[in-house]
C-alpha cells in the first residue's frame, strides 16, 4: 500500500505534537523487589550474621505525554493516576520528588524506632520543629523560597517545636504582617539523602488565607482565617538511638518500604530466623508506634514481588483484595495493621519469636 506523503507527514507531525503535549496523568508500573539486608549497616548493636530474605518493593511513576498516555493504554499492568491524587491542593507536582525523599527519610527513622520498640527498647520522642512537607504556589512561603524538608525551629524569636506551635503563632498575625522564621535548611542530594544546615533567618509577609483551608488539627486553632504562609507541615522529631543504623535507599522515594525495613531490622537485631526461612516481601507505611498504613500501587508491587520469587507478601490489611486480584497461586498474601501482627503471622509460619541480641534499656 502506498501512503501519500502528505498524509504521512501529517501523521508524523501529530505524533511529534503528542510527544511534547504533557498531560496531568501519571502511570504506575511494576518496579523492583529488592532484598533489604544488603542495604543495611548497623553499628553499636549486636547483630545476627544470618539474614532472612525480606524484600521491599517499589513502583515506577512516570509523567505522561499525550503520546505515552495513548500507547500505554494498550499495555498491561499499568495504573493511571491523575496529578491531583498525588499532591495536596495547591502544591505543584515539581515537589513530588522532594516529597518522596522526605517520606523515605521519615520512613527509615520510623522503621528504626518501631523495630527497637518491638524488641523492648524505650525510646522517647524528642520534638525538633515544624518540618515542611509541601509549599503551595503561589504563597508567601514559595516567594521566600521555603522548600520541602526545611525545618522551622523558631518564629519571631520564639522557639518552635511542632507544627501546631507554628500554626498557632501564625494564626495570631494579621495579613501583611512581617514574620521572621528561623529555618534549618534541608539539602536533598541527587540520590535522595537529606542533610540539614544550621538555622538561618528568613523573613516574609503573611497573606490572607485563600478560602476555607479546613481544620488544622491543632487544639485551640480554628484555621488560618487571619494570616497564612502556604505551608504543609509535619512534626519534626528525633530519638536518642542506642546505635547507628543506615539504610541505603538511593533513588527510592516514598514511605511504603517502612514495613519491610522494620522487619529486616528486627531480624538483624535478634537471634534466629524471623521469617522461618520463607522468602518474604512487604509493603506498607510504618509509624514509630508500629502501626502499618495503606500504600498505593499494590497491584503493581504484587507483580514485582512475584517476578522476584517471593513466597509471602505482607501488605496493609485494606490492600489484601488488591494483591489477591493479581497474585498467582504460589504467592501467599497476608494482611496486617501493625508490626506486632506481622510478627505473630510470621511465627505462625515457622518464624522465631524475636529476642534482642543487645539487652534493651
Buried (B, 14 or more C-beta within 10 A) or exposed (E): EEEEEEEEEEEEEEEEEBEEEEBEBBBBBBBBBBBBBEBBEBEEBBBBEEBBBBBBBBBBBBBBBBBBBEEBEEEEEBBBBEBEEBBEEBBEBEBBBBBBBBBBBBBBBBBBBBBBBBBEBEBEEEBBBBBBBBBBBEBBBBBBEBBBBBBBBBBBEEEBBBBBBBBBBBBEBEBEBEBEBBBBBBEBEEEBBBEBEEBEEBEBBBBEBBEEBEEBEBEEBEBBEBBBBBBBBBBBBEBEBBBEBEBEBEEBBBBBBBBBBBBBBBBBBBBBBBBBBBBBBBBBBBBBEBBBBBBBBBBBBBBBBBEBEBBBBBBBBBBBEBBBEBBEEEBBBBBBBBBBBBBEBBBEBEBBEBEBBBEEE
